[in-house]
Amino acid sequence: MAPTELKFSPGQHLAPAIDWLNANFHPLFAAISRCIESVLGGVEATLLAMPAYALIAAVAVLAYLFTNLRVAVLSAFMLGFCLLSGLWTASLQTIALVSVSVSISVAIAFPLGILASRVKRFDAAVRPLLNVMQTVPPWVYLIPAVMIFSLGKVPAIIATVIYGIPPMMRLTTLAFNQIPKDLLELGQATGASPRAILLKIEIPAATPTLMVGLNQCILLSLAMVVLAGLVGAGGLGAEVTRGLTRMEMGLGLRAGLAIVAVALLLDRLSRGALQRHSARKAV
């Protein structure tokens, strides 16, 4: 056989593996779907329960109390833009989708990043995997997710979580590796427990880099949410897809600007909350 006739098709081996997983682990996947749908539905229902102006005012007040006046004004302006653009419901659906996805990504990546900073063998073993995960195009994650969980919001969240883990995990590892050794030695010299050192010294010292990781996780999750509109995830991603397929430039532009507004809103709120939290820890 000539070398040019040799062909390797990953899909030829992937499809039977997916069929085997669906046949043998369907109850597990169904339970995961119900759990994600329940959490996401609860977040969406909570956001949509309040009138638009009441929610904008509540977010602005909370942003002022937990961050500062500048973030409060920016939050009100961003949400107001989503309302005036006629994409209020889609924007809240996107906020719920991103919030749930980022929360799951951080819950997975943060402890793994700490583990990688402490166990070098684990760091060396997982680093090639993270390289591959960050190199693979984001829409590729949707293929197995859709094959396992069908169309809808669940595969969108699963793919977004997988896509958001690598930057958060990498920057968490970097943040803890950059902590000055004298701070750790000082904590140990005072007789502090490992938990106290982690909460009182390491996390406050690592907060600036952790904020960068959270920012990257949010932005990448928003990018995936737009692509997830192709698989029926709804939200602003569906509006962008509708504007593209129907060649409606106005709708696509409004949806794109609304995504930018949501990104600014989530970034400033998360950054302000973390800075306020680290300031209180330092005191």
LODO-938416 format. One record per residue: chain; residue number from 0; residue in three letters; x, y, z of N, C-alpha, C in turn. Coordinates in steps of 0.001 Angstrom, whole numbers. Layout:
N
A,NUM,ala,X,Y,Z,X,Y,Z,X,Y,Z
...
***
This chain:
283
A,0,met,850,-1200,0,0,0,0,884,1248,0
A,1,ala,582,2154,-897,1371,3381,-991,1119,4260,224
A,2,pro,2143,5059,625,1950,5940,1790,803,6920,1609
A,3,thr,561,7325,342,-529,8290,118,-1899,7677,338
A,4,glu,-1985,6322,326,-3259,5663,529,-3580,5410,1995
A,5,leu,-2585,5654,2857,-2812,5472,4281,-3637,6628,4818
A,6,lys,-4705,6332,5471,-5599,7354,6005,-5948,7015,7448
A,7,phe,-6037,8056,8244,-6427,7887,9641,-7558,8842,9932
A,8,ser,-8665,8304,10359,-9848,9112,10651,-10178,9003,12133
A,9,pro,-9908,10051,12919,-10259,9986,14343,-11742,9755,14580
A,10,gly,-12585,10305,13694,-14016,10134,13872,-14461,8690,13767
A,11,gln,-13702,7893,12992,-14030,6479,12849,-13950,5741,14175
A,12,his,-13053,6202,15054,-12905,5573,16363,-13679,6333,17438
A,13,leu,-13936,7616,17205,-14639,8415,18200,-16124,8076,18251
A,14,ala,-16727,7880,17096,-18169,7617,17058,-18554,6360,17842
A,15,pro,-17852,5220,17663,-18207,4055,18498,-18008,4295,19987
A,16,ala,-16990,5078,20331,-16758,5384,21748,-17908,6208,22317
A,17,ile,-18395,7167,21538,-19531,7982,21986,-20783,7122,22114
A,18,asp,-20995,6218,21151,-22151,5318,21227,-22075,4431,22469
A,19,trp,-20871,3964,22775,-20700,3116,23965,-20982,3896,25236
A,20,leu,-20522,5150,25294,-20784,5983,26467,-22275,6246,26617
A,21,asn,-22951,6554,25513,-24393,6815,25590,-25167,5574,26018
A,22,ala,-24696,4414,25600,-25404,3183,25934,-25184,2758,27384
A,23,asn,-23996,3006,27916,-23651,2501,29246,-23742,3545,30353
A,24,phe,-23679,4825,29999,-23700,5869,31018,-24840,6856,30811
A,25,his,-25889,6403,30150,-27022,7311,29911,-27648,7835,31204
A,26,pro,-27845,7007,32243,-28402,7564,33492,-27533,8659,34096
A,27,leu,-26209,8501,34019,-25310,9530,34546,-25436,10822,33751
A,28,phe,-25434,10715,32430,-25559,11908,31595,-26924,12575,31792
A,29,ala,-27952,11772,31963,-29282,12346,32206,-29320,13085,33536
A,30,ala,-28664,12528,34556,-28626,13196,35852,-27850,14501,35772
A,31,ile,-26732,14499,35036,-25955,15726,34850,-26790,16774,34120
A,32,ser,-27516,16356,33106,-28362,17293,32357,-29436,17901,33246
A,33,arg,-30098,17062,34054,-31140,17578,34937,-30563,18549,35959
A,34,cys,-29389,18241,36487,-28765,19119,37480,-28416,20475,36869
A,35,ile,-27786,20444,35699,-27400,21703,35047,-28628,22503,34648
A,36,glu,-29627,21832,34099,-30846,22540,33695,-31562,23149,34894
A,37,ser,-31543,22448,36036,-32189,22982,37234,-31475,24230,37732
A,38,val,-30139,24163,37795,-29377,25321,38266,-29523,26489,37306
A,39,leu,-29350,26222,36027,-29461,27288,35034,-30869,27862,35001
A,40,gly,-31878,26995,35070,-33250,27485,35088,-33538,28334,36303
A,41,gly,-32983,27959,37452,-33180,28761,38652,-32542,30129,38545
A,42,val,-31324,30178,37985,-30645,31476,37816,-31415,32353,36831
A,43,glu,-31846,31784,35711,-32603,32555,34728,-33925,33052,35312
A,44,ala,-34624,32182,36026,-35906,32583,36607,-35715,33702,37623
A,45,thr,-34634,33642,38398,-34370,34692,39380,-34101,36027,38703
A,46,leu,-33314,35990,37620,-32995,37235,36922,-34213,37812,36201
A,47,leu,-35032,36940,35627,-36180,37415,34851,-37396,37713,35709
A,48,ala,-37366,37336,36983,-38526,37558,37843,-38742,39035,38136
A,49,met,-37657,39789,38236,-37762,41205,38571,-37995,42036,37315
A,50,pro,-38713,43144,37425,-38808,44073,36291,-37439,44602,35913
A,51,ala,-37309,44992,34661,-35992,45383,34148,-35381,46532,34942
A,52,tyr,-36165,47594,35166,-35605,48757,35860,-35290,48440,37315
A,53,ala,-36082,47583,37928,-35800,47191,39312,-34507,46381,39394
A,54,leu,-34288,45496,38428,-33058,44704,38426,-31843,45583,38181
A,55,ile,-31961,46539,37267,-30842,47453,37003,-30505,48245,38264
A,56,ala,-31527,48742,38950,-31289,49495,40180,-30676,48611,41259
A,57,ala,-31151,47371,41382,-30622,46469,42397,-29164,46138,42126
A,58,val,-28825,45885,40860,-27427,45587,40511,-26541,46792,40780
A,59,ala,-27026,47990,40456,-26231,49191,40693,-25993,49406,42191
A,60,val,-27024,49194,43001,-26866,49367,44448,-25896,48335,45017
A,61,leu,-26045,47080,44609,-25140,46045,45098,-23708,46292,44637
A,62,ala,-23561,46756,43396,-22221,47065,42902,-21594,48205,43698
A,63,tyr,-22410,49186,44083,-21887,50286,44886,-21492,49816,46279
A,64,leu,-22295,48938,46868,-22011,48469,48223,-20789,47559,48273
A,65,phe,-20626,46709,47258,-19554,45722,47280,-18310,46160,46504
A,66,thr,-18441,47200,45670,-17270,47668,44923,-17114,49174,45116
A,67,asn,-17542,49944,44134,-17437,51393,44244,-18448,52049,43308
A,68,leu,-18504,53373,43345,-19481,54116,42559,-19244,53958,41061
A,69,arg,-17988,53933,40669,-17671,53824,39242,-18210,52522,38660
A,70,val,-18008,51416,39352,-18509,50128,38879,-20036,50114,38887
A,71,ala,-20655,50774,39869,-22108,50829,39937,-22690,51563,38729
A,72,val,-22092,52701,38376,-22568,53462,37208,-22362,52661,35930
A,73,leu,-21197,52021,35808,-20929,51218,34616,-21903,50050,34502
A,74,ser,-22218,49408,35614,-23153,48287,35596,-24535,48732,35139
A,75,ala,-25001,49859,35679,-26308,50372,35275,-26324,50740,33798
A,76,phe,-25243,51316,33316,-25172,51712,31901,-25170,50491,30995
A,77,met,-24410,49454,31351,-24337,48254,30517,-25687,47538,30466
A,78,leu,-26335,47375,31617,-27648,46739,31631,-28688,47598,30920
A,79,gly,-28573,48912,31074,-29488,49803,30367,-29347,49687,28864
A,80,phe,-28123,49514,28389,-27921,49326,26958,-28582,48035,26478
A,81,cys,-28442,46958,27256,-29083,45694,26887,-30591,45844,26821
A,82,leu,-31159,46647,27722,-32603,46868,27726,-33034,47691,26522
A,83,leu,-32337,48794,26253,-32719,49687,25167,-32483,49059,23796
A,84,ser,-31574,48099,23716,-31315,47443,22434,-32377,46401,22085
A,85,gly,-33315,46146,23011,-34359,45181,22758,-33943,43733,22956
A,86,leu,-32827,43522,23665,-32302,42174,23871,-32186,41863,25358
A,87,trp,-33153,42334,26137,-33088,42178,27589,-33137,40702,28004
A,88,thr,-34113,39981,27521,-34241,38570,27902,-33044,37757,27428
A,89,ala,-32615,37972,26195,-31459,37246,25669,-30197,37586,26466
A,90,ser,-30057,38839,26883,-28882,39238,27659,-28864,38549,29024
A,91,leu,-30021,38490,29682,-30082,37820,30981,-29839,36319,30837
A,92,gln,-30320,35736,29752,-30034,34323,29515,-28542,34086,29326
A,93,thr,-27885,34996,28625,-26438,34882,28435,-25696,35073,29748
A,94,ile,-26142,36034,30554,-25510,36254,31857,-25644,35012,32730
A,95,ala,-26825,34400,32709,-27018,33178,33492,-26141,32050,32981
A,96,leu,-26068,31902,31675,-25261,30836,31077,-23790,31014,31399
A,97,val,-23298,32233,31266,-21885,32499,31545,-21597,32366,33037
A,98,ser,-22489,32849,33870,-22274,32773,35317,-22169,31335,35796
A,99,val,-23081,30492,35318,-23032,29082,35720,-21787,28409,35175
A,100,ser,-21451,28672,33916,-20274,28049,33305,-18988,28477,33994
A,101,val,-18850,29774,34255,-17639,30275,34905,-17538,29746,36331
A,102,ser,-18649,29677,37037,-18628,29147,38402,-18131,27707,38433
A,103,ile,-18618,26890,37490,-18175,25496,37438,-16709,25418,37028
A,104,ser,-16310,26228,36052,-14914,26225,35603,-13964,26602,36736
A,105,val,-14316,27650,37484,-13463,28090,38590,-13443,27041,39695
A,106,ala,-14599,26439,39971,-14661,25411,41019,-13783,24210,40692
A,107,ile,-13593,23930,39403,-12728,22818,38995,-11276,23265,38871
A,108,ala,-11055,24416,38213,-9694,24840,37887,-8931,25366,39095
A,109,phe,-9616,26015,40037,-8910,26626,41168,-8211,25582,42046
A,110,pro,-8897,24542,42515,-8178,23538,43318,-7138,22772,42511
A,111,leu,-7416,22507,41225,-6425,21825,40407,-5191,22691,40199
A,112,gly,-5381,24008,40062,-4247,24910,39928,-3394,24955,41181
A,113,ile,-4047,24948,42342,-3300,24907,43603,-2527,23597,43713
A,114,leu,-3169,22494,43337,-2496,21196,43370,-1293,21176,42434
A,115,ala,-1445,21757,41242,-332,21791,40293,825,22636,40805
A,116,ser,533,23694,41571,1602,24524,42119,2353,23827,43246
A,117,arg,1723,22848,43878,2348,22144,44992,2976,20814,44575
A,118,val,2408,20157,43583,2910,18855,43124,3446,19034,41699
A,119,lys,4741,19094,41567,5351,19371,40275,5116,18252,39270
A,120,arg,5034,17026,39730,4764,15928,38805,3379,16065,38181
A,121,phe,2409,16465,38989,1065,16687,38461,1073,17839,37468
A,122,asp,1826,18889,37767,1930,20031,36862,2549,19610,35531
A,123,ala,3620,18816,35594,4270,18365,34364,3374,17427,33561
A,124,ala,2543,16649,34246,1669,15712,33548,487,16415,32892
A,125,val,-41,17449,33552,-1248,18094,33037,-932,19218,32060
A,126,arg,291,19708,32045,626,20836,31168,425,20514,29686
A,127,pro,873,19354,29171,591,19056,27746,-900,19003,27436
A,128,leu,-1689,18489,28375,-3135,18441,28167,-3720,19846,28063
A,129,leu,-3255,20750,28917,-3726,22133,28853,-3310,22798,27555
A,130,asn,-2103,22479,27076,-1653,23025,25787,-2579,22596,24658
A,131,val,-2952,21326,24671,-3847,20825,23628,-5221,21469,23760
A,132,met,-5719,21600,24988,-7049,22166,25200,-7121,23615,24747
A,133,gln,-6022,24358,24898,-6031,25754,24476,-5738,25920,22998
A,134,thr,-5222,24871,22356,-4931,24934,20929,-6121,24531,20086
A,135,val,-6915,23604,20587,-8079,23117,19840,-9078,24259,19628
A,136,pro,-9597,24439,18425,-10607,25483,18194,-11811,25290,19111
A,137,pro,-12399,26378,19578,-13473,26251,20582,-14693,25481,20099
A,138,trp,-15033,25604,18811,-16238,24921,18345,-16076,23412,18334
A,139,val,-14837,22913,18383,-14613,21468,18397,-15180,20852,19673
A,140,tyr,-15160,21612,20787,-15690,21084,22046,-17193,20832,21965
A,141,leu,-17869,21535,21056,-19315,21359,20947,-19696,20017,20339
A,142,ile,-18803,19440,19526,-19150,18210,18803,-19409,17046,19762
A,143,pro,-18448,16663,20627,-18762,15559,21547,-19842,15922,22558
A,144,ala,-19904,17202,22954,-20928,17602,23913,-22324,17415,23335
A,145,val,-22492,17784,22072,-23795,17610,21418,-24090,16135,21195
A,146,met,-23067,15346,20862,-23272,13915,20633,-23715,13199,21904
A,147,ile,-23277,13696,23047,-23630,13050,24311,-24902,13641,24913
A,148,phe,-25012,14980,24907,-26122,15639,25599,-27178,16207,24661
A,149,ser,-27085,15936,23362,-28028,16435,22378,-27937,17960,22284
A,150,leu,-28893,18573,21594,-28882,20020,21419,-29467,20711,22652
A,151,gly,-29120,21987,22813,-29676,22755,23919,-28607,23443,24739
A,152,lys,-28994,23834,25934,-28104,24613,26794,-27093,23755,27545
A,153,val,-27428,22506,27800,-26519,21637,28561,-25202,21413,27827
A,154,pro,-25204,21008,26545,-23916,20858,25859,-23157,22173,25745
A,155,ala,-23894,23288,25654,-23223,24583,25608,-22463,24848,26902
A,156,ile,-23078,24542,28034,-22406,24759,29316,-21230,23794,29480
A,157,ile,-21408,22524,29095,-20327,21551,29210,-19130,21996,28371
A,158,ala,-19365,22393,27131,-18277,22839,26265,-17637,24117,26790
A,159,thr,-18448,25028,27323,-17913,26271,27861,-17058,26024,29099
A,160,val,-17484,25101,29940,-16707,24753,31135,-15348,24192,30744
A,161,ile,-15345,23266,29790,-14080,22657,29352,-13172,23713,28732
A,162,tyr,-13750,24630,27974,-12958,25671,27324,-12434,26699,28320
A,163,gly,-13144,26893,29429,-12736,27915,30391,-11776,27421,31460
A,164,ile,-11612,26110,31599,-10738,25572,32649,-9260,25887,32421
A,165,pro,-8682,25688,31204,-7232,25861,31044,-6680,27217,31445
A,166,pro,-7259,28365,31010,-6654,29639,31431,-6738,29876,32925
A,167,met,-7853,29495,33534,-7985,29685,34979,-7014,28804,35732
A,168,met,-6842,27574,35292,-5934,26658,35972,-4489,27102,35800
A,169,arg,-4108,27520,34604,-2741,27972,34359,-2396,29182,35225
A,170,leu,-3279,30152,35253,-2996,31377,35989,-3095,31162,37494
A,171,thr,-3894,30214,37928,-3906,29867,39351,-2571,29262,39758
A,172,thr,-2054,28353,38942,-744,27764,39218,343,28834,39220
A,173,leu,282,29724,38229,1271,30806,38161,1173,31726,39371
A,174,ala,-41,32034,39783,-232,32936,40918,373,32360,42199
A,175,phe,171,31093,42445,693,30491,43670,2192,30220,43583
A,176,asn,2698,30027,42374,4148,29865,42229,4890,31179,42428
A,177,gln,4223,32299,42193,4865,33606,42319,4786,34193,43725
A,178,ile,4151,33514,44646,4063,34029,46011,5452,34038,46640
A,179,pro,5900,35151,47206,7233,35199,47821,7395,34149,48912
A,180,lys,8514,33489,48914,8767,32432,49888,8843,32969,51312
A,181,asp,9286,34221,51457,9410,34766,52814,8049,34920,53486
A,182,leu,6990,35162,52683,5654,35243,53275,5223,33879,53821
A,183,leu,5508,32833,53052,5155,31487,53509,5974,31104,54740
A,184,glu,7252,31454,54745,8106,31136,55892,7663,31909,57128
A,185,leu,7189,33140,56916,6696,33930,58041,5451,33292,58640
A,186,gly,4548,32827,57790,3357,32157,58289,3683,30879,59034
A,187,gln,4611,30112,58515,5008,28880,59191,5711,29174,60507
A,188,ala,6501,30258,60533,7224,30606,61763,6277,31031,62880
A,189,thr,5148,31621,62509,4180,32048,63526,3287,30895,63991
A,190,gly,3487,29725,63411,2704,28562,63821,1336,28470,63184
A,191,ala,1120,29182,62084,-179,29139,61409,-381,27786,60749
A,192,ser,-1614,27338,60714,-1952,26071,60068,-1900,26240,58552
A,193,pro,-1766,25127,57811,-1771,25239,56339,-3019,25922,55792
A,194,arg,-4160,25676,56433,-5389,26332,55974,-5330,27830,56202
A,195,ala,-4807,28232,57360,-4689,29662,57646,-3700,30329,56700
A,196,ile,-2609,29641,56391,-1640,30197,55444,-2273,30364,54069
A,197,leu,-3082,29379,53662,-3741,29461,52363,-4719,30626,52302
A,198,leu,-5554,30764,53344,-6610,31772,53326,-6101,33172,53652
A,199,lys,-5137,33278,54553,-4691,34582,55027,-3487,35138,54270
A,200,ile,-2693,34256,53660,-1459,34721,53024,-1470,34449,51528
A,201,glu,-1659,33186,51156,-1478,32812,49754,-2550,33404,48844
A,202,ile,-3817,33221,49203,-4876,33723,48332,-4850,35253,48204
A,203,pro,-4707,36028,49295,-4591,37485,49105,-3399,37892,48256
A,204,ala,-2247,37198,48426,-1072,37541,47626,-1262,37157,46161
A,205,ala,-2041,36118,45907,-2246,35654,44533,-3431,36313,43851
A,206,thr,-4180,37136,44554,-5421,37701,44012,-5238,38462,42701
A,207,pro,-4197,39323,42533,-4067,40032,41242,-3977,39100,40043
A,208,thr,-3189,38044,40148,-3077,37099,39039,-4344,36269,38900
A,209,leu,-4991,35938,40023,-6246,35201,39959,-7321,36016,39245
A,210,met,-7304,37331,39417,-8278,38178,38730,-8064,38137,37225
A,211,val,-6805,38067,36812,-6527,37934,35379,-7083,36618,34861
A,212,gly,-6890,35543,35635,-7429,34252,35237,-8944,34257,35154
A,213,leu,-9590,34894,36124,-11043,34983,36091,-11513,35800,34902
A,214,asn,-10799,36887,34604,-11131,37708,33447,-11036,36906,32157
A,215,gln,-9964,36146,32007,-9804,35321,30805,-10882,34252,30724
A,216,cys,-11230,33671,31852,-12271,32643,31879,-13617,33223,31444
A,217,ile,-13931,34423,31913,-15189,35066,31539,-15227,35385,30051
A,218,leu,-14141,35949,29534,-14114,36333,28126,-14179,35111,27213
A,219,leu,-13437,34060,27547,-13485,32846,26729,-14852,32173,26821
A,220,ser,-15474,32241,27988,-16809,31671,28130,-17815,32427,27275
A,221,leu,-17677,33737,27210,-18565,34521,26351,-18346,34180,24881
A,222,ala,-17084,33968,24498,-16812,33578,23112,-17462,32236,22785
A,223,met,-17407,31298,23723,-18022,29997,23507,-19544,30096,23501
A,224,val,-20097,30993,24314,-21551,31150,24356,-22084,31607,22998
A,225,val,-21333,32454,22316,-21749,32891,20981,-21788,31702,20033
A,226,leu,-20729,30873,20082,-20715,29680,19232,-21804,28693,19640
A,227,ala,-22105,28664,20933,-23130,27742,21414,-24514,28103,20886
A,228,gly,-24681,29320,20396,-25944,29674,19767,-26250,28798,18560
A,229,leu,-25212,28192,17989,-25405,27308,16839,-26066,25995,17232
A,230,val,-26000,25627,18517,-26557,24340,18961,-27797,24535,19821
A,231,gly,-28397,25695,19731,-29660,25917,20419,-29536,26346,21854
A,232,ala,-28429,27031,22223,-28256,27465,23601,-29063,28713,23922
A,233,gly,-29533,29415,22912,-30317,30624,23149,-29438,31796,23536
A,234,gly,-30062,32818,24111,-29311,33987,24541,-28834,34832,23372
A,235,leu,-27799,35636,23630,-27270,36532,22607,-26596,35770,21476
A,236,gly,-26071,34579,21779,-25472,33775,20720,-26478,33414,19646
A,237,ala,-27713,33115,20058,-28763,32813,19082,-29106,34042,18245
A,238,glu,-29054,35231,18869,-29351,36456,18128,-28257,36746,17106
A,239,val,-27003,36516,17479,-25906,36696,16524,-26054,35717,15368
A,240,thr,-26380,34473,15675,-26569,33467,14632,-27736,33832,13716
A,241,arg,-28819,34328,14306,-29988,34722,13511,-29641,35899,12596
A,242,gly,-28911,36863,13129,-28512,37993,12295,-27589,37582,11166
A,243,leu,-26727,36578,11424,-25810,36114,10387,-26538,35338,9305
A,244,thr,-27415,34426,9704,-28099,33587,8720,-29110,34377,7895
A,245,arg,-29713,35399,8496,-30707,36198,7778,-30110,37449,7156
A,246,met,-28814,37628,7320,-28121,38816,6792,-28737,40098,7331
A,247,glu,-29126,40090,8602,-29655,41280,9262,-28517,41949,10034
A,248,met,-27912,42937,9429,-26749,43580,10012,-27086,44286,11325
A,249,gly,-28271,44892,11388,-28665,45605,12596,-28781,44687,13798
A,250,leu,-29426,43556,13609,-29586,42601,14697,-28239,42043,15138
A,251,gly,-27396,41676,14175,-26074,41147,14526,-25230,42167,15259
A,252,leu,-25302,43430,14841,-24520,44472,15499,-25023,44730,16909
A,253,arg,-26344,44792,17079,-26892,45022,18410,-26550,43868,19355
A,254,ala,-26657,42642,18853,-26322,41481,19682,-24831,41469,20029
A,255,gly,-23987,41834,19071,-22555,41887,19345,-22207,42924,20389
A,256,leu,-22813,44109,20288,-22563,45150,21289,-23130,44756,22651
A,257,ala,-24247,44040,22660,-24791,43563,23930,-23855,42550,24585
A,258,ile,-23203,41728,23776,-22219,40788,24326,-21052,41543,24948
A,259,val,-20618,42606,24293,-19549,43439,24860,-19995,44049,26189
A,260,ala,-21250,44509,26233,-21781,45088,27472,-21815,44052,28591
A,261,val,-22239,42825,28278,-22270,41757,29283,-20861,41424,29745
A,262,ala,-19905,41403,28814,-18519,41110,29181,-17960,42172,30130
A,263,leu,-18204,43434,29823,-17742,44513,30704,-18413,44436,32069
A,264,leu,-19705,44140,32068,-20442,44043,33324,-19862,42948,34219
A,265,leu,-19722,41739,33688,-19231,40629,34490,-17778,40826,34905
A,266,asp,-16977,41392,34029,-15562,41612,34352,-15409,42616,35479
A,267,arg,-16087,43743,35388,-15939,44782,36413,-16533,44341,37748
A,268,leu,-17659,43652,37708,-18258,43183,38957,-17363,42158,39652
A,269,ser,-16872,41189,38901,-16014,40164,39510,-14707,40760,40001
A,270,arg,-14120,41649,39221,-12852,42255,39639,-13043,43132,40873
A,271,gly,-14100,43920,40876,-14346,44765,42039,-14633,43965,43292
A,272,ala,-15402,42891,43161,-15708,42052,44322,-14450,41384,44869
A,273,leu,-13583,40895,43988,-12350,40257,44443,-11414,41260,45106
A,274,gln,-11321,42455,44551,-10469,43472,45166,-10980,43875,46527
A,275,arg,-12288,44005,46651,-12859,44352,47955,-12628,43220,48954
A,276,his,-12791,41966,48492,-12592,40822,49359,-11147,40721,49819
A,277,ser,-10202,40931,48899,-8791,40854,49283,-8395,41984,50214
A,278,ala,-8998,43158,50039,-8722,44279,50929,-9195,43981,52347
A,279,arg,-10372,43365,52450,-10867,42994,53779,-9996,41918,54421
A,280,lys,-9506,40970,53604,-8632,39924,54140,-7347,40521,54666
A,281,ala,-6828,41525,53939,-5580,42139,54360,-5742,42876,55690
A,282,val,-6928,43492,55881,-7181,44189,57136,-7352,43197,58273
***
